[in-house]
């Protein structure tokens, strides 16, 4: 049995059925912004492997970091032990994020980082003697991961987890922001959120949201004043603010962290995906001394402990990825990607099969009038030499920051070509 047949027989891919409905394409190597298929074809990657591979594949600096670390220590449990690579990464994350974020809890993945953030918020209020504050307020069209706590704050109607609604905790959902990033701000956009937090703050432990860009829940890009207003209301009603930067962190929107567009700081911050440049699974949940001391008083402990927490290999490549990002002209790269996406994708704006075009930084979205037929769209993109992974009604690009002008131009032109061919 060859390995692709074995994949079809035994491997369950994400968001798929085990009946061969969804095609999979065999990758044998990757370098720069190109994926090498087993049949010799190369694909320009427009997805950065779900936001993560910001430096491209097979980067020598990241390869070297892993080679050096594996000779020293590949893993050690983090319970009762520590190691310098994790400490150095924690210090680096504290330096990069604004005060008062000072404490770092390392996690295995973005979903786990959200789980930890929710636990932090709930445990904090229990420790303050306010155990009735045990629900969350979030936004429709949001996405925070696929584990149970994370699923409970994803969009309950239009999200991916309706199947589990009868067993998930019940939380409060405010309408998704309607004022887009480039439109004139309207205070009316915050009215329903303000009503929900005013009426229910005694039960709300925290607000959780994605800053400025809602990711897999709908790829919506909203006005910074909405986020600024949420921060003010959380302060007014003594509710914690969890900001989920797992998808948006490390430069994707043109700021190092998307919350910078609104000038706000979280009480609890989740980061992941691009943290390691896409090399290894690693995430982190940052919080303040106030929250950490609140949980820890009278012998309290945070009730979470992943086996591979603060894995030295992952921490080492994360340090190398951050250093590589900060030493590069990444802002210029992202600005150039933004300009090219606008020049290339806005051609489709008035087409009858297109609802909207949304662009911010190194992220471009085409919303279609009808759901994409993956059986047609995915093979067509591969045939044209690009890797683009639509979902629902959305065709979107989030290329590595290092993509050059010519490759990005080709990627955009192929997306526009397929959109023109498929008519929805």
N, C-alpha and C positions, 0 to 999 in steps of 0.2 A: 504493500500500500504506500503510495507516494504521500508526501506530507500535506498537500492540499486536499487529497481525498480523506486523509486522517482528520484534517480540520473540519471538513464537512460532516464527518461521522461523529466527532467527539467534542468539538469546541463550540461553546455557546457564546456568541458575540453579544455586545450590549444592544438593548432595545431591538431584539430580533427573536424570531421563532426558529425552532430546530427542524425546519421543513424545507430549507433551501430556497425560501422565497427571496431573501435579500442577497444579492451577489456580494462576494468578498474578493478582493484582489490581492494576490500574494506579493508582498514586499520582501526583497532579499537584502537590500542595503539602502542607506540614505546618507546624503551628503549635501551640505549647503541647503538649498531650498528644493532639492530634487529627491524623489522617491524612485528607487530602481525596482521594477517589477521582474518577476521570474522569467518572463518571456523577452526581456531585454528593453522593453519600453520604459521611458522615464516620464514622470509626472511632476510638474511644478506644484508644490504644495501651497494651497491657499488657505489652509486651516491651522497651520502651526501646531498640529496634533492637539486640537481643542484648546487653543489659546497659549499653549505652554512653551513651544520651541521658538522662543523669540530670537535666539542667536543662530538659528539653522541647525542642521544635523551634523554630527561628527566634527564638532568644533575642537581644534587642537588644545586650546586652553582648558576646556572642560574635560576632555579626555585625559590630559596630563594630571589634573586634580584628582581624578578617580584612580589613576594608576599609582600616584604617590600615596594616596590614602589607603588603598588596599594592602600595601606593603606594611602599613603600620597597624591598622585595626579596622576590620570590616564591620564589626558589630560588637556591642556590649550592652547588656540591659541597663536601663536608665533609672531603675528603682534602687536607691541607695548608692548608686555610682554616678559619676559624671565624667566628662572628658572635654578637652580643650576646644575641639572643633565645634561642639554644640554651644559651649559658652561664648566662643567668638561669634558665632552666628546670632545668638541672642543679643549680644551687645550691638552687632551691626543692625539688626532689625529695630532695636530701640533707638539707635542713632538716626535711622531713616524715617521713622514715624514720629509724629508730633507728641509733645507732652499733652496729657499726663500718662501716656502709655509707657509702662516701665517693666512689665512682667510678661514672660514669654512661655507658653506651653506648646511643646512640639507635638505634632499629630501625623498620622499616616497619610491622610488625604484631605481634600477640601470638605467632603461630607463630614468627616470626623471632626474637623476644625469647627464646623457649625454645631455639631453635637456638643462639643466642649463649651462653646460660647453659650449655648442654651443652658447647660448645666451650671456654668458660672453665674449666670443671671438668676436662676432659680435658687441656687445655694446661697447666693448673697442675701436675698430677701428672707430666706428661712433663717439665716444667721442673725438677721436684724429683728427677728420676731414677727415678721410680716409674711407668713406662709400663704396668706390669701392672694398674694401677688404671684400667681403661678401660671399666667397665660401670657401669650405674646400677641403683639400687633404687627402686622406686616402688610404688604401690598399685593394686590392681584397682579397677575402676569409676572410674578417673581419665581425664581428658581434658586434653591439653596443646596441641592444634593439629593441623593437617593436612599439614604438611611432613614430610619423611622422618624427621628426628631426633625431631621432636615426636610423630609417629605411633608411633615405637618405644617410647614410654613411656605410650601410651594403653592402655586395657584390651585385651589381645590376643584375648579370647574374646567379650566382650559389647560391645566398642566398635564404632566405625564403620570400622575399617581392617583387618578380617580378610583381605580380598582381597590385602593386601600382605605377609602374615606371612612368606612365603618369602624375601623380599628385605630385610626390616628387620633391624637389629642386634638381638641377643638380650640381654635384660636380666632382672633379678630382679623378681618381682612378689610382694608380700605381700598377704594378704587385705584387702579393704576394712574399715575400722573398723566394728564392730558396735554399739558403745555410742553412742547418739545424744546430741545436745547437751544435752537436758534430763534424761537419765537419770542414775542414780548410777554413778559411774566404777567400772570393774572392771579391775584390772591384767592380767587374762587377755587382754584385747583386744590387748595389745602382745606377747604371747608369741611368735607366729610371726614378727613383724617382728624381734624381738630375736634369734631363732634365725638368721634369714637374714643379718642384719648381722654377727652374731658369727662365723658360719661362713665368710662370704665377703668380709669387709671388706678383705682384701688385694687383691681384684679390683674393689672398688666405689669409684668416683671420687666419686660424690655420690648422695644421696637427692633425688628430686624429687617434690613433692606439691602439691596445692591445699590451702590452709589452711582447716579447719573445714567448708567447703562444697565438695563435689565437683560440678563443673558438668555439662557435657554427657555425661559418662560415666554419670550416674545420678542427679544432683541429690540426693546424700546429705549430711546435715548431722551431723557427728560431734563427739564430746566433745573439748573443748580439752585435756584431760589426755593424749589420744593424741598430739597435736602436741607437747606439752611433753616427753613421753617420747621421741619421735623426736629432738628436739633434744639431749637428754641422751645418747642412744645414739650419735648422730653425733659428739658430743664425745668420748665414751669410746673410740670405735673409729677416730678420725681420718678421718672421712668428711665431705665438704662437704654442706651442706643448701641445696638450691635450693627456694625457695618461690615458687609461681606464683600471683600475686595479680592476674592479668590480668582475671579475671571479678569477683573479690571486692573489689578495691581501690577506694578513693575512696568509702567509706561504705555500700556495699550491705548489709552484715551488721549495721550499727549501730555499727561501729568504723571508723575511717578505713581501716585495713587489718585483714583478718580475723585475721592472726597475733596481733594485740593481745589477742584473746580468750584466748590461751594465754600471753601475755607472752614470746614468743620472737622472736628475730631470725634472719634468714637470713644465710648466707654469700654467696648470690647471690639477688637478688630480681627477679622479672619483673612489670612493670606495663603496662597498655594499656587497651583498650576505653574506659572512662569518662575516661581521661587528657585527652582533648580535648573531653569532653562530647558525644562522638559526631559531631563535625563533620568530622574528618579522621582518616585512618589514621596512628597514631603509637603507639609502644611504647618501653619502655626496659628495660634490664637493668642493675641496680645491683650493685656488689660492693665488697669491702673492699680496703684498701691491701695487706694481706697477699697476697691473690690477685693483684691487679694487679702488684705488685712481683715476685711469684713468676713470673708469665708473662713479665714484661718484662726480667728479669735476663739478662745476657749477650746482649743484642741481640734478645731474643724480642719478637714482635709478636702481637697477637690477630688471627687470620686470618679477618676478616670485614669487609665494607665495602659496605653498601647504597648504591645510586646516590642515593636520595632521603633518606638518613640526615640527621636533624636539619633537615628541611625548615623554613624560617623561618615559613611560614604555619601549619604544624601546631604548631610550638613556640609561636608567639604565641597561638594559640587555646587551647593547653593551659595556658599561664600564666593566661589570662583565665578558663578553666574552673575551675582550682584556686582562684583568688582569689574567684570567684563562690561556689564551694562553701563555702570557709572563712568567708566573710562572711555566710553564710545560717544559719538555724537548722536545718541539715540533720539534726542528731541528733533534734530534735523531730519533723521530718517523717517520718524513717524509723521512729521509735518509734510514731507514729500509724498509719503504713502497716502495721506489724507487728500492732498491736492490731486494726485493721480486718480484716486477713487472717485473724487467729485467730477473730474473731467471725463472719466470713462463711463461711470454708471448713470450719471444724470441724463444721458442720452435716452434711457428707458423710461424716464419719469412720466411721460404722458401716454405711454403705450396702454392700450385697453386692458391687457392682462396684468398690469402692474398697479398696485395700490399705493405704494410709497417707496421712496429711496431714503435711507438714513445712513449718515456717515459721521464718524467722530474718530479722529486719530487713525490708527491702523485697523479700523473696523468699518466695513461697508455692508449694508443690508439692502436687499431687494425683497419687498413683500409682495407676493403674488395674490391674485384674486381667488385662486383655487390652490388646493394642496398639491404639492409636487408629487408626481408619480416616480418613485425612486427606481422602479424597474427600467424606466426610460432614461431618466436624468443622469443617474450615476454612471451607467456604461457610456453614455454620450460624452460626459466630461472626460472620462478615462480615454476614450477614443481620440479626443482632441488634445490629450497630453497634459491635463490638469487634474489636480485632486481638490474637489469641492464637494462638501457633504451637506446638502440641503436638509431641512426638516420642516414638516408642516407646510406652511405657505411661504417659508423663508429660504431664500438663497443668499448666502452671506460669505464674506471673505474676511479672514483675520490672518494675513500672511506673517511669516517671520519678519522681524524688523530689518534684517540684512538683505532682503530681496532687492535686487537691482531694478532700475527703471525699465529695462527691456523685458525682463521676466514678468514684472508686475503688469506692464502694458499688455503682454500676451495673455496673462491670466484674466485680466479684465475683459479683453476682447472676446475670449472664449465664453465667459459667463454671459456677456451681452448676446453673443451668437446663440447660445442654447436657449436663453430666455426668449429670443425672437423666434426660434424654431418651435418651441413647445406650446406657446400660446396659453400658458397657465398650467 
